[in-house]
């Protein structure tokens, strides 16, 4: 595509994500997982004793737990070569000017400071294994909202709250990579919103992995009390390398009675990344969790945000889009457990496959014996752009009471020749016509995002489309 050609949204260059910095003054642990590595990370993090013990127990669980017998192959991921902790020669700052120039330049290129100034109430920026910047606007802090790094919060007035919530929704026994996370987690944010407080402007954390052969294991803990509201945005990216990287972060969200949390993610990991992230929310009476998920990168993904509807009238909405290109196998979806009466779930996902990419939508809905009058609607639509690509849907419904209303709908198709012809008759090239159709197909997610993130998502789709459709 020529540098002067413009699409229906402003184009971005893939180098926006693929640039990488020279590793200077970097401290790394050895690859793999040993007692010495866990002890070193715990010391670096100044863990309280309970956290040190938690890490060691998690390491033991990791050693004893087998890989899952289903899903895409991760045989090429050699844990003995994954570096679980990388620290640059800097400390976290609440002032952008104090961030080292090279790291600051990285986030400037990604647009994080500009987004903070224009549309965010607070920002956390993580570079490899350490947060380098964390700040929240004064007017938000004045409402009693806490938005800080998780590690320092473990030593402050919220220490007991963190201890009583940390990895309670995602225990290390959940799966092998949850155990790995419990052993080597590093960085991430702690958010607490008091009862009745509405945080009208989103908070954001951005995770940038710079080092080859490394893993990122940030932990995000969000607690929102009764009647409060929060929109939290997560962004992720990494440059391309010819060796495997690993993302095994964890998100835990506690949604109080009549509270609402919206959690939006735009992931643009590089194509050598194994994205084995775990996200989970527990929702109390009358509360609501909204997941907005866009996955555009990684070599292989296992990603299924889970919602546990614990209180009467609790609700879950999940809107997701995945885009699998050459060499990508993205196994994504969601899980919802209904534990109370009159709970509601609405799921709408879109998947796009091209150039041999594979998309699998995997959903699990559990209606407990006490979830009388609950309603579930699951809709997944797949668009394959060529004959080489693949799309699969694997729904699971476990219904244990007689008066629940549960439905699942799946559609798989191709771009309509008539639609392309019509758009070309209106002056668009064939490539632009198809890109426009694909972006419209992804509207279920883009319309739910703040404008600047919706534009970024459409740009990512456009970049994936250029030069690939004949």
KAGI-V407083 format. One record per residue. N is the residue number from 1. RES is the residue in one small letter. OMEGA is omega in whole degrees, 0 to 359 (* if undefined). Layout:
N:RES:OMEGA  N:RES:OMEGA
This chain:
1:x:181  2:x:183  3:x:183  4:x:182  5:x:178  6:x:175  7:x:185  8:x:169  9:x:182  10:x:181  11:x:171  12:x:181  13:x:178  14:x:179  15:x:175  16:x:181  17:x:189  18:x:177  19:x:177  20:x:182  21:x:173  22:x:182  23:x:180  24:x:175  25:x:183  26:x:174  27:x:180  28:x:167  29:x:176  30:x:176  31:x:178  32:x:182  33:x:178  34:x:177  35:x:181  36:x:179  37:x:179  38:x:178  39:x:181  40:x:179  41:x:181  42:x:178  43:x:178  44:x:183  45:x:182  46:x:182  47:x:164  48:x:187  49:x:181  50:x:179  51:x:177  52:x:179  53:x:178  54:x:179  55:x:183  56:x:177  57:x:179  58:x:178  59:x:178  60:x:178  61:x:178  62:x:181  63:x:185  64:x:186  65:x:179  66:x:174  67:x:178  68:x:184  69:x:183  70:x:176  71:x:181  72:x:179  73:x:173  74:x:182  75:x:182  76:x:177  77:x:181  78:x:183  79:x:179  80:x:181  81:x:182  82:x:177  83:x:189  84:x:179  85:x:178  86:x:180  87:x:173  88:x:184  89:x:179  90:x:175  91:x:181  92:x:180  93:x:173  94:x:179  95:x:185  96:x:182  97:x:182  98:x:178  99:x:179  100:x:190  101:x:184  102:x:179  103:x:177  104:x:179  105:x:178  106:x:183  107:x:173  108:x:179  109:x:180  110:x:174  111:x:185  112:x:180  113:x:179  114:x:179  115:x:179  116:x:182  117:x:190  118:x:192  119:x:183  120:x:178  121:x:180  122:x:184  123:x:166  124:x:181  125:x:180  126:x:181  127:x:189  128:x:187  129:x:186  130:x:169  131:x:179  132:x:182  133:x:177  134:x:182  135:x:176  136:x:183  137:x:185  138:x:184  139:x:177  140:x:177  141:x:180  142:x:177  143:x:182  144:x:180  145:x:176  146:x:175  147:x:186  148:x:177  149:x:186  150:x:186  151:x:179  152:x:180  153:x:179  154:x:180  155:x:183  156:x:183  157:x:180  158:x:184  159:x:182  160:x:177  161:x:179  162:x:181  163:x:183  164:x:181  165:x:189  166:x:179  167:x:171  168:x:175  169:x:179  170:x:181  171:x:179  172:x:179  173:x:185  174:x:176  175:x:188  176:x:184  177:x:168  178:x:177  179:x:177  180:x:179  181:x:180  182:x:182  183:x:191  184:x:184  185:x:183  186:x:179  187:x:182  188:x:190  189:x:172  190:x:179  191:x:173  192:x:178  193:x:181  194:x:181  195:x:176  196:x:182  197:x:176  198:x:176  199:x:191  200:x:181  201:x:185  202:x:165  203:x:181  204:x:166  205:x:178  206:x:183  207:x:182  208:x:177  209:x:185  210:x:190  211:x:178  212:x:176  213:x:184  214:x:174  215:x:174  216:x:191  217:x:182  218:x:179  219:x:178  220:x:180  221:x:183  222:x:178  223:x:183  224:x:186  225:x:188  226:x:174  227:x:182  228:x:180  229:x:178  230:x:167  231:x:181  232:x:182  233:x:177  234:x:175  235:x:183  236:x:172  237:x:177  238:x:176  239:x:179  240:x:171  241:x:179  242:x:173  243:x:188  244:x:167  245:x:184  246:x:171  247:x:179  248:x:178  249:x:180  250:x:176  251:x:176  252:x:184  253:x:177  254:x:184  255:x:183  256:x:181  257:x:179  258:x:177  259:x:177  260:x:173  261:x:172  262:x:181  263:x:184  264:x:180  265:x:167  266:x:182  267:x:176  268:x:177  269:x:177  270:x:188  271:x:173  272:x:185  273:x:168  274:x:185  275:x:185  276:x:187  277:x:179  278:x:180  279:x:183  280:x:179  281:x:172  282:x:188  283:x:181  284:x:187  285:x:176  286:x:181  287:x:182  288:x:172  289:x:178  290:x:177  291:x:173  292:x:191  293:x:174  294:x:182  295:x:185  296:x:183  297:x:179  298:x:176  299:x:180  300:x:178  301:x:163  302:x:186  303:x:184  304:x:177  305:x:185  306:x:178  307:x:177  308:x:183  309:x:189  310:x:186  311:x:179  312:x:178  313:x:178  314:x:185  315:x:176  316:x:170  317:x:179  318:x:175  319:x:185  320:x:175  321:x:174  322:x:182  323:x:182  324:x:177  325:x:183  326:x:175  327:x:183  328:x:175  329:x:187  330:x:179  331:x:188  332:x:179  333:x:180  334:x:177  335:x:179  336:x:176  337:x:179  338:x:181  339:x:187  340:x:181  341:x:172  342:x:175  343:x:189  344:x:175  345:x:174  346:x:181  347:x:176  348:x:182  349:x:175  350:x:174  351:x:182  352:x:180  353:x:178  354:x:173  355:x:178  356:x:179  357:x:181  358:x:176  359:x:173  360:x:173  361:x:183  362:x:180  363:x:176  364:x:177  365:x:178  366:x:176  367:x:182  368:x:184  369:x:179  370:x:186  371:x:182  372:x:177  373:x:181  374:x:182  375:x:180  376:x:173  377:x:180  378:x:180  379:x:176  380:x:180  381:x:183  382:x:179  383:x:177  384:x:188  385:x:178  386:x:182  387:x:181  388:x:189  389:x:185  390:x:175  391:x:180  392:x:176  393:x:182  394:x:179  395:x:174  396:x:179  397:x:179  398:x:187  399:x:187  400:x:172  401:x:193  402:x:188  403:x:174  404:x:180  405:x:186  406:x:179  407:x:177  408:x:180  409:x:178  410:x:178  411:x:176  412:x:182  413:x:179  414:x:177  415:x:181  416:x:176  417:x:180  418:x:180  419:x:178  420:x:180  421:x:181  422:x:181  423:x:177  424:x:178  425:x:178  426:x:173  427:x:179  428:x:172  429:x:179  430:x:181  431:x:180  432:x:180  433:x:181  434:x:178  435:x:179  436:x:178  437:x:180  438:x:178  439:x:176  440:x:177  441:x:181  442:x:187  443:x:182  444:x:177  445:x:186  446:x:181  447:x:180  448:x:183  449:x:168  450:x:190  451:x:185  452:x:179  453:x:175  454:x:177  455:x:179  456:x:181  457:x:179  458:x:176  459:x:179  460:x:177  461:x:181  462:x:179  463:x:178  464:x:185  465:x:189  466:x:174  467:x:185  468:x:183  469:x:179  470:x:*
